[in-house]
Amino acid sequence: MRMTFVREIAAMIPRVSAQLEVLRSDAGHAEAIEEVRLFFHRIAGAAATVDLADLGRVAVICERVVTVVQRGDEHLRPHLHAIATDGHKVIAHMLQDAAAD
């Protein structure tokens, strides 16, 4: 079950990378924001069930930031791309580690 989860999330990485590129130039792009939020949400909701609690914690933090921006926080919006990209990189690295175990 754990490897299935890892493969499913890893398969989302390229699409989310593309959405992060959209956010680089347009931090208010609603569809890209939602796609990135859903990526983090999927991980946050299921990671602990496959013994990847730390992965889930990273995803929860990132999902919260994206959600705050979705709700209109203009102070955080300029930082959305950097925060989401960092979270995305950490998650990709943690998935590689999980796949190697």
Secondary structure as GFF3:
##gff-version 3
##sequence-region A 1 101
A	DSSP	alpha_helix	2	25	.	.	.	ID=ss1
A	DSSP	alpha_helix	30	46	.	.	.	ID=ss2
A	DSSP	three_ten_helix	47	50	.	.	.	ID=ss3
A	DSSP	alpha_helix	53	70	.	.	.	ID=ss4
A	DSSP	three_ten_helix	77	79	.	.	.	ID=ss5
A	DSSP	alpha_helix	80	100	.	.	.	ID=ss6
###
